[in-house]
Amino acid sequence: GTSTTTSTRGIPGTVYRSVRGVARLVGSGIDLALAGFAPLLDRAVPIPQREAVLAALNGVLGDHLAATGNPLAITMRLRHAGEALDLNRESLVRIFPQASPRVLVFAHGLCMNDLQWNYSGHDHGTALADDLGYTPVHLHYNTGLPVSGNARAFSGLLQQLVEAWPVPVQDLVIVGHSMGGLVARGACVVAQQDGDTWLSRLGKLVFLGTPHHGAPLERAGSWVDLLMGLSPYTAPFARLGRIRSAGIRDLRHGNIRDEDGARKGESHKGGKAESEPDDGGRHGDGDGRHDPRIPSPLPAHVQAYAVAATTQAARPGADVDSLRGDGLVRIASAFGQHADRRFTLRIPAARRMLAYGTNHLALLGSAEVYARLRRWLA
């Protein structure tokens, strides 16, 4: 219609055709969002906003963007200051002339990107580099793809990074927010299976709001609320209500392996994903009922740390089990606790933190969370 044509004036032709390709893929649902979405790809829009829009689109539809070869699909990269790294020694020496043997890799969550680790003026990575001497590197990936596929690709990149790092890596740490923690755990599984040597350098894994046993994303539109909260630039995606990428489905259940959860029969038709049956949460969230996943314990030599959050204020004597989670992830799931001991991650109490009055995204900017990270990683 006229409004769509007007709103996309000035958009490079290749980008607009890519957007129209998405519209054909999912039907009229994204056409409703197109007028709000397409102008945000204009070069006049600041890079952080463009990146936020593409990250949100990939989280919602990234599996289909990748499957159809759409140029809007994000290709996994390790990045520094928003720029992709060439994982060869000469390039890394040029970019990191003062490279530390302590390397800190950050993995972002659903519908997000590496630039969004800077939250409300604070960046855990920059602060840890300044305070503890780590060199931070950020993973950037298509969060709509299956977690297991992203995990395999992440493991490969970590192997290349360790081999090409300017100085011998003595201490590798991964910090994962939300889905990023699942991708990190999955990468450990892959490395164990394939014998990748980067895993022997990994000393610590830190999880921030990671739904180890799932998050009920498909109830109450929580994932749409997440999109709305990321940036006003991602608001158009709220119109894509029922679309569920493979990544969103994996996040709901805490899947990290190819074998976790059957994906057969899931498809997008007419702009809407076929809904999964509502299992009332029985698949995950540690409620002790049937869990079809394969237990995936953490590597024995790695120290794991977990931060969960509750939107409620601290109350003396309050039972943690009675507290609600961070708006997306329940406390037990974030701590890796499960009624079936085979699935419990056994993260000791001394390596767990509950952040009060904090939501899922605010974990990225919390001064209390940073203080704990600094203590844990010193």
N, C-alpha and C positions, 0 to 999 in steps of 0.2 A: 504494500500500500504506500501511499504518499509519505506517511510519517516515517516508515522504515527507510525509504529512499533519502528523505531529508536528513535523517539522523545519521546516516552513514556517509554523508558527503565528505570527501577528503580521505576516506579509508583506502589504503592501497588495494588494488584489485585482487591480488592474490589472497590477502587477508579476508576480504569480503566474501570471496568465493569459498574460502575455508569455512566461514561462519554459515554460509548457505548450505554447505555440505553437511554440517551438523544439523541444520534444520531439516533437511531431507531425511537424515538418519532417524531422528526421534519424532518427527512429525510436528504438529502445530504447537506443541508445548513450548519449544524453545523459540518459535516465531514470536510468541508473546513477550519473551525476554530480549529478543534481538535488538529492538529499538534502544533498550537501555544498555545492552552489552557492546554492540559493535563499535560505537564511538570511543570506547575506552581503549581500543587497540590503536587509536591514532597516535602518531609519534609526538603530538603535542601534549599528550597525557604523560605526567611524570612516570619514570620507570617503576617506582614502587607500586603505583596504582595499576599499571599495565600488568606487572608481574602478579599482583594479587588477583586480578580478574582471570588471568590464564591459569593460575593455580586452582582457583575455585572451579573453573570449567573442567579442568582435568580431574579434580576430585569427584565431580558429579558424573562425567562422561568419558573420562580418560581411557578406559578400556576400549571403548568404541572408536575414539579418535585414533588410538594406536593401531587398532585392527584395520581401519580404513585408510591408513597412511596419511591422515590429515595433518598438515603442517602445524596445527595448533597443539598437537600432542607434545608434551614435555619429554625430552630425552634425559635419562638419568646422567647426572654429572656430579663430581665433587667441585665445589666452587669456593672462591675466596673473594670477599667484598663484591659479591654478585657476579663475578666473572668465572667462567669455566676454566678449570685447571687442565693443562696438558700434563699427563702423568709420566713425564720423563725427567730425569735428573737435571738436565740443563735448564729446562723451563722452571722447575721448582726452585733451583738455586737462585734464579733471577727474581722470582716472586717472593721467596722467603730467604733473603740473604742472612738473616739471623735465625734460621730454623732451629727450633728446640728439639731435643730428643724426646720431649714430652708432647705428644700429639693428641689433640682433643677434637673428636669428630661429632658434629651435631646433626641429628636427623629430625626433621620437622614432622608435623602431623597432617591429618586429613585436610585437603583443600588449602594447604598453606605452602609457603616457599621459604627458602633460606633467609631472605631479607627480613622475614617476620619474627626472627629471634630477637630483633630490636623491638622491644615492646615498651611503650610509654617512656621512651628515653633511656631504657636500660637494656643491655645485651649481656647475657650470662657469659658468652664466649669472650667478648672483649674484656670484661671485668676479670675473668679467670686468667686470661693472658697477662693482664697487667699485674695481678696480685700473686699469681703462682708460676708464671713463666711458661705456660703452655702455648703452643702454636695452634690456633683454632682453624679448622676446615669444616665446611658445611656441605651436607648432602642436599641435592635438589632433585626431586623426582616426581613422577606422575602418580599421584596418590589414588587414582581411579583404577590402576592395574591391580591384579591380585598381589597380596602381601608376599606370597611365596616367590613370585617372579621378581619382585623388587628386591627381596632378600638375596636371591641368587646373584643378581646384578651388583648389589651393594658389596657382597663378599668379593666379587671379582675386582671391583674398584679399590677396596681396602688392600687387596693383595698387591695391586699395582702401586698404590700409594706407599706402602711399606718398602717395597723393593726400590722405588725411585726417590725416596725421601733423602734430602741432602746430607743428613747425618744418620747414623744407626738409631732406629727407633727403640728407645728403652721402655717407654711407658705409653701405651695406647689406651685411651679412654673414649667410650662412646656415651653420649647423652642423647636420649631419645624422648621426644615429647609426643604423647598420644600414640598414633599409629607408628611414629618413628621408632618407638620402643619395640613394637612387634617386628618391624623390619630388621632391627638390630638383632633381636633374638633369632629370627629366621636366618639371618646371615651366619650366626654362630652354628646353627644346625647344618647349614650348607658346608661351612668350613670343616666341621667335624667329619662330614660324609666324604668330602673331596680331599681332605688332607691339606687345606690351605694353611700356610705357615703364619699368616698375619694373626691368627687366633692365639698363637703362643705369645704374642706381644701384648695381647689385650689383658689389662690388669683389672679394669673396673668398668662396669655398666651401670649407668644411672637412668632410671625411668621416671619421667614426670607425667603423671596422669595417664599412664599406659593401661589400656583395658586388656590385661593379660587373659582374662576369662570373659571378655566381651563387654559390650556397652549396648543398652537397649535403644539404639539410634533410631529405630523405625517407629518408636512410640512417641507421641506428643510432638513430633516434628523437631526433635532436639537438634538434629544435624542442620536443619534449616536455620534454627536460631544461631548455630555456630557460624554459618555463612553470614548472617546478618550482623553478627558481632565483630567479624573480622574487619570489615571496612564498609563504608557506604557504597563503595564501588562494586561490592559483591552482592548487593541487595537484589539485582535482577534475577539471581539464581533461585531466590525464594519461590519464583513462579514455576520452577521445574519440579514441584512437589514430590512426585512419587518415583522419580528416576533413581535407580540404585546401581551404582557402578560395582564392579567386583571388589574394589577396595572398601567401599562402604559395607558391603555384605561381610567381608572378612573382619572388619573392625567390629561389627556387631557381635561376632562370635569369638573373636580372639584367635582367628586362624593364622598360622604362620608356615605351615607345610602344604605342599601340593595335595597331600592326602587328607588334610583337614577340611571336612565339610564337602558334600557333593555340590558341584555347580551345574550339574546336568539339568536341562530344562529351563534355565534362567535366561531370559532374553528381554529385549526392549521391543515393544510393539506400540505403534501409534504414539510415540513420545512418552510412554509410561512403561516402567519395568513391570514385569509380572510379579505380583506381590508374593513374598514368601509366606507360608502359613505362620500365623502368630503362635509361637510355641510357649508364650507366657514366660519367656526367659529361661526355658528349661535347657536350652543348648549351652548356655554359659552362665557367667556371673556367679559361679561357685555355689549354686544352690543344691548341689548334690545329686541332681537327677541325671538322666542319661546324657553323657557328653561324648559325641562321636569323634572328637579329635584324638590325635596321638599325643600322649604325654611328652613334653619337650623340656626336660630339666635344663637348668643353666649349666654352662661348662664348670666343672668342679674347681678349676684354678682361678676363676674370675670372681671378684667381689662385686656383688650386686647391691644396689641401693634403690629405694623406691620412695617417691613423694606422691602422696594422695592428697586430695583437697576436699573440703566441704564448704558449701556456701554459708553454713551456719556459723555463728560466733561461738567461741570457746565457752563452755559451761563447766564449772568445777564438778567433778563426779559424774559427768554425763557418760553414758554407755556409748562407745564408738559405734557399735553395731546399730544403734538407733539413729545415727546421723545420716542425713542424705549426702550424696556425693557432690561432685563439682559442677553438676548440671548436665554432664554427659557420662561420666564414669563413676561407678560406685566404689566406695573405699576398699572393700574386700578385693575387687577386681584389680584396682590399682596397686594393691599390696601383693598381688599374686596368690591370694589365699583362696582355697577351694575345699569344699566339703569332702571331695575325693582326694586322698593324700597323694595319689599318683600325679595329680595336676598342680599341687601346691609347689610354689617356687622356693619355699623355705628361706626367704629373706629375713634375717634376724631382726629383732625389734630395734637394736642399736643402729641398724642401717635403714630404718623406716622413719618417715616424717609425715605428720598430718598437718596440712596448712589450713587453718581456720579462716572463715570469712573470705574465701578465695575461690574463684571459678576456674574452669578448665583453661581458659586463655591467660588469665592473670598469673598462672604459674610461671609464665615467661618473664614477668616483670616484678615478681615478689621479692622484696628485700629480705624477708625471712627465709625464703627458699634459697636465695643466693648465699646467705650467710651459712646455711647448712651445706650447700655445694662446696663452698670454699673450705669448710672444715673437713668434709669427706675427701676432697681431692688434694689436700695439702700433702 
